[in-house]
């Protein structure tokens, strides 16, 4: 059986790496019935990195209320994995 690895980065401001990988995988699987297709969303350290790491590690993500450097109230995601935040 043939195998294909779909490893993509995000499209800045539009689609996450996960969404791009899943979409490409879906189209390939519709056309290549006898092929095993795996997805691996990637990130280059930009805005998609948090999503890629939390997805890969299967983290629980909670949004918490906090303040930024200028003491403005914001909501920020916090990832929990293996009893660590």
C-alpha positions, 0 to 999 in steps of 0.5 A: 500500500502506498503512503502519503504524508501531508505536512503543511504550515498555516496560511497566515490569516486564513487557514490553520495548518490543521485545516490545510492538512485535513483538506488536502488529505480529504481530497487525496483520499477521494482520488487515491482509494488505495493510499494511506494518507497521514497528516502532520500540521507544522509550524515555523514558530509563528502564530500557528505554533501553539495550535500545532504543539497542543494538537500534537501533544493532545493538550487540554486548552483553557482560556484564562482571564489575565492582563498583558504587559500594559495591564490591559485585561485579555483572555489567553489560552493556556495548555495543560499536558501531563499535569503541567501548564 
